[in-house]
Amino acid sequence: MRERLSLWLRSVLYALRGGFLIRPFLIALFFGTAGAVLSFAEEYAHELNAWVPEVLFPAHQDPQVALAILSGIAGSIMTVVSIVFAILLMTLTLASTQFSPRILVSFVRDRATQWTLGIFLGTFSYCMAALPAVRSLPQPFVPVLTVLIAMLLALLCVGWLIFFINHIARSISVNHIVDRIAGEAELVIDELMPHPRSTYERPEQAPASREGRERVIVGRKSGYIRFVDVNFLFDCAKSFGVQITLDRRVGHFVPAGVPLVRVVDAGRVTPEREARLLSAIDIGPTRTMQQDVEFGIIQIVDIALRAISPAVNDPTTAINCIDQLARVMILWASRAAPESYLHAPPHVLRLAIPWIGYDGLLDTAFEQIRHYAKSDIAVSLRLLRAFDDMFVAGTSPMARQSLIERARRVVEGCERHLPANDVLPLRKRLTRLEARWRAQGGGGEIRASPS
């Protein structure tokens, strides 16, 4: 039960941290509390009013002025909040239709927007919390310091509104959108793959399966695998004395009733233990970027594919997407891959968990763009340059060979759709890439460049 609650809490915190609920609510709650506490303190500590000179607030003894100021600020702020929500809805609609509906996640997680809503709603809450303290009977009382702070907050809101409009104008730029998604993908890589890749790293080989009676645990809920608590599963495998294998990786869709986990030495897995194993896997209706680097790449690829479609015909945007994809792939190639096979004690396999590999990410990142850009020389040239950048940045020999083969497919596809003269720049770039490969002793493993 505790493990299920821990995973549920992590999922909820991830969702709330990236929405328009938790941060604006906390800011509004803090401002409202501050307004109530400060106005209450002024009533019993009159020396606080002495801090405010009459030059800044002449009407120290006129409750009507304070009421007019606080109510005016509160009403004005609510008008501004409605404008902010209208701008947000327009931005989300534009981004969804022009780029991809999947990028809405990055807009909702934007902290500047969350702070904007929080400050505006907080100023409204502050004024509403301070209003009950202003009175004419039985004895006039004006919380001068509280009203002055409300005026300063109103000025802050004016400046913040200007900042927000500028921020929205920047955030709907496709370059900014793609850069933000790539940055989020890099953060996932940093968390999932914190260690640098070893120069002599060898591909991880699947160990022999453990013999014993196997128990298949099916998924009880349909959805995408969003997070897997690897450490918890590994600890369970050791304490139960079993071998656990996950059939699906993070990002895969699992229908209810389909095998999700396989356990060898099934006699040691009780229904209670089965529930504990399932509690380590978070399944939901949408993919998230908690452990799913591929989802970030898919968002960038969606933007690139829409840009090179005949209806849009915007190769510059596709080129920018390719640059950001290369950035993510270079970082991935520089890190040690997450372990798929965990042993305890040594040579005793306890947990087998699949992760997407370098080739799989390359397919996701570039294959669709390559297919739809066969008649676009500019996008195809940038694809070859991206492969060259990844090659130079340093990858394993198998990864370099994969880059060479993909570069050849780019040229071969363009040769069937473009005139021979247009393909010449592509051939030159491919020749240069193959020369790098030969210089590293790999020239015999691929075919020669077409003449």
C-alpha positions, 0 to 999 in steps of 0.5 A, a space after each residue: 500500500 505504501 509503495 502504491 501511494 508513493 508512486 501515485 504521489 509522484 505521478 500527482 506531483 508531476 502532473 500538478 507541477 506542470 499545470 495551472 493549478 498548484 503553483 498559482 493556487 499556492 501563490 494566491 493562498 500566500 498573498 491572501 493570508 498575508 493580506 489578512 494577517 497584515 491588516 489584522 496586525 495593523 489593528 493591534 499595532 498602530 505603530 505600523 501605520 507610522 511607517 507610511 508617510 502621509 506623502 505616500 498615503 494622505 488619507 490615514 483616517 478616511 476608510 472610504 478612500 481605502 475601500 475604493 482603492 482595495 475594491 478598485 484594485 480587486 475589480 481591475 485585477 479580475 479583468 486582467 485575469 480574464 484577459 490573461 486567460 483569453 491570451 492563454 487559450 489563444 496561444 494553446 489553440 494556435 500551438 495545437 493547430 499549427 505545430 502539434 497537440 502534443 506540445 501543449 504539455 510544455 506550454 502548461 509546464 511553463 513557469 512564467 505563465 504559472 507565476 503570472 496567474 499566481 501573482 494576479 490571483 494573489 493580488 486579488 486575494 490580498 485585496 479581498 482579504 484586507 477589505 473586511 478590516 476597513 471600517 467606519 463604525 464603531 471607530 474608523 480604522 484604515 490599515 494604511 500599510 496594507 493598502 499601500 502594499 496593495 497599491 504596490 502590488 497593482 503596480 507590480 501587476 502592470 509591469 508583470 502584464 507587460 512581461 507576460 505579453 512579451 513572454 507569450 510573444 516569444 513562447 509561440 515562436 517555433 524556435 523557442 518551442 523546439 528548444 524548450 522541448 529539447 531542454 526537457 528531453 535533456 533533463 530526462 537524459 540527465 536523470 535516467 543516464 547520469 554517467 558518461 559513456 565509457 570509451 570501451 563500453 560493450 553492448 549489454 548481452 542478454 543473460 540466460 533465462 532462469 529456469 523455473 515455473 513462470 508466472 505471467 502478471 497481466 496489466 489491470 489498467 489500459 494506458 501508457 507506461 509513464 514511470 517504472 520504479 526500477 529500484 523498488 522492483 529490484 528490491 522486490 526481486 531480491 527479497 522474494 528470491 525471483 527473477 522479474 522481467 518487464 515485457 513492455 518499456 516506458 512509453 509503450 501502450 499496454 491494454 488491460 489483460 495483456 502480459 506486463 510482468 513475468 516472474 520466474 519461481 512463480 510459487 513465491 509470488 502471492 497475490 499480495 506480492 503481485 499487487 506490489 509489483 504492479 504498484 511499481 509501474 505507473 500507467 496513465 492515459 497520456 505519455 509523460 517525460 518522467 522517463 520517456 526521452 522518446 516522447 520529447 523526440 516525438 514532439 519535435 518530429 511532429 513539428 518537423 513533419 507538419 512543417 515539411 507537409 505540402 500544406 505548410 511547406 516550411 523547411 526552415 522550421 524542419 531544419 531547426 527541428 533537425 538541429 535540436 534532434 541532433 543536440 538530444 542524440 549527441 547527449 544521449 550518445 555521450 552517456 552510459 545506457 541505463 542498465 537493462 539487466 540487474 544482478 544480485 548476487 553477481 551472475 544471478 539475474 534479478 530484473 530485466 527491464 527494456 529501455 529504448 536504444 540508440 538505434 531506436 531513438 535514431 529511427 524515431 528522430 530521423 526516419 520519418 523526416 527522411 522519408 517525407 523530405 526526399 524531394 526537399 534538398 534543404 532538409 536532406 542536406 541538414 539531415 546529412 549535416 546532423 549525422 556528421 555532427 553526431 559522428 564527430 561528437 563521438 559515438 560507438 563504432 556500431 552507432 557510427 556505422 548506423 549513421 553512415 547507413 542512414 546518410 546513404 538512405 537519405 541520398 538514395 531517396 533524394 536520387 529518385 525524386 530530384 535531378 542529378 545536379 541537385 543531388 551533388 551537394 548531398 553526395 559531397 556531404 556523404 563522401 566527407 562522412 564516409 571519409 571520416 569513417 574510413 579514417 577510423 578503420 571502418 571503410 570496408 563495412 559499407 558500400 562505396 558512395 555512388 559516383 
